[in-house]
Structure formats: structure tokens, C-alpha cells
């Protein structure tokens, strides 16, 4: 039987999104491309999930580092590999 305190606690803390769903949305979360509801749900999940929060922090650091690299700093073969990848995966 569910006690009243369990019911009250459940209404205050709705079920979290699964971690796999959260990780898939981290880029959109950082770029603020989520709906208000999605952003709120993700923030709530990140407040409670150290693993996903660590992934967010790692992703944020990686993006920051990559944005600081100049194209001419990359070896030509890496530039070509990245260019090919972007051509295949970026929307037209």
C-alpha cells in the first residue's frame, strides 16, 4: 500500500528521463534548442544524476576546446577527415 507521504513525494519528484535520452539531448541543451518543458525536465534530471552531469561537463569542456582550435592548427589529414564527416552528416 502506498502511504500518503509516498504519494506526496511522487508528485513533487516526477520520474526522471532515462539517462540515454538525456545524453542524446545534451548538445541541444547546451545550445538552448529545447522546448521549455524539455529544458526543465533535463535540468531536473541533471540536478539528481551525477553521471549525466559529468557527461554534460565533459561535453561542455570539449565544445569549448574545439571552438578554440583554429583550422590552420589542424593537420591536413585531420582537416580532410572532419570535412568529409561534416559533408556526410550535416543537414543541407
Backbone torsions as a table, in degrees:
resi	resn	phi	psi	omega
1	UNK	NA	141.5	-179.1
2	UNK	-91.0	125.6	178.6
3	UNK	-77.5	163.6	179.7
4	UNK	-62.9	-35.3	179.2
5	UNK	-66.0	-34.7	175.9
6	UNK	-65.9	-41.3	178.8
7	UNK	-64.5	-44.3	178.8
8	UNK	-62.7	-43.5	179.7
9	UNK	-63.3	-40.3	-179.9
10	UNK	-64.8	-36.8	-179.8
11	UNK	-72.9	-29.4	177.0
12	UNK	-77.4	-32.0	-176.2
13	UNK	-122.5	81.0	178.7
14	UNK	-62.3	159.8	-178.1
15	UNK	-56.3	140.6	178.7
16	UNK	-77.8	154.6	172.8
17	UNK	-67.0	147.7	177.2
18	UNK	-63.7	146.5	-177.5
19	UNK	-56.3	-38.4	-178.9
20	UNK	-61.8	-36.6	178.0
21	UNK	-69.1	-39.5	179.8
22	UNK	-64.0	-48.0	-178.6
23	UNK	-60.3	-38.7	-179.9
24	UNK	-65.7	-20.9	-177.1
25	UNK	-103.7	3.1	-175.0
26	UNK	-60.0	-41.4	-179.9
27	UNK	-62.2	-46.1	178.8
28	UNK	-65.4	-34.4	177.3
29	UNK	-62.5	-48.6	-179.2
30	UNK	-66.4	-34.8	-178.9
31	UNK	-87.1	3.6	178.2
32	UNK	56.4	46.0	179.6
33	UNK	-107.7	14.2	179.7
34	UNK	-97.1	156.3	172.6
35	UNK	-65.4	162.9	179.1
36	UNK	-57.9	-42.0	-179.5
37	UNK	-64.8	-45.3	178.5
38	UNK	-61.7	-43.1	-179.7
39	UNK	-61.2	-43.4	179.0
40	UNK	-63.5	-44.3	179.3
41	UNK	-63.2	-42.8	179.7
42	UNK	-66.0	-42.6	178.6
43	UNK	-61.0	-42.4	178.6
44	UNK	-61.8	-43.5	179.3
45	UNK	-62.9	-46.2	-178.2
46	UNK	-64.5	-29.9	177.0
47	UNK	-65.0	-27.8	-175.8
48	UNK	-106.7	-11.8	-171.6
49	UNK	-120.6	103.3	-178.5
50	UNK	-63.8	-34.3	-178.7
51	UNK	-64.2	-47.9	179.5
52	UNK	-68.3	-36.6	177.3
53	UNK	-63.0	-40.3	177.0
54	UNK	-63.3	-39.1	177.8
55	UNK	-65.3	-39.8	177.8
56	UNK	-61.9	-44.9	-179.5
57	UNK	-64.8	-39.8	176.9
58	UNK	-64.9	-44.5	179.1
59	UNK	-61.7	-44.8	179.6
60	UNK	-60.6	-43.9	179.0
61	UNK	-64.6	-41.2	179.6
62	UNK	-63.3	-45.7	179.2
63	UNK	-61.2	-43.6	179.7
64	UNK	-61.5	-45.2	179.1
65	UNK	-62.7	-46.0	-179.0
66	UNK	-64.0	-35.1	178.7
67	UNK	-69.3	-20.9	-178.7
68	UNK	-86.6	-11.1	-178.5
69	UNK	-84.3	131.3	175.9
70	UNK	-87.4	147.4	-177.6
71	UNK	-56.2	-41.3	-177.8
72	UNK	-68.5	-13.2	176.8
73	UNK	-79.6	-15.3	-178.0
74	UNK	-86.0	142.5	173.9
75	UNK	-62.3	146.6	-177.0
76	UNK	-54.2	-39.9	-178.9
77	UNK	-67.0	-35.2	177.4
78	UNK	-69.8	-40.8	176.1
79	UNK	-57.2	-44.3	-179.6
80	UNK	-65.5	-42.9	178.9
81	UNK	-61.1	-44.8	178.6
82	UNK	-65.0	-42.0	178.8
83	UNK	-61.7	-44.4	178.4
84	UNK	-62.3	-43.5	179.0
85	UNK	-60.8	-46.8	-179.5
86	UNK	-64.2	-38.6	178.0
87	UNK	-62.0	-36.3	-179.1
88	UNK	-77.0	-33.3	-169.4
89	UNK	-108.3	-21.4	-177.4
90	UNK	-75.9	138.8	175.5
91	UNK	-64.9	146.2	-178.2
92	UNK	-74.3	NA	NA
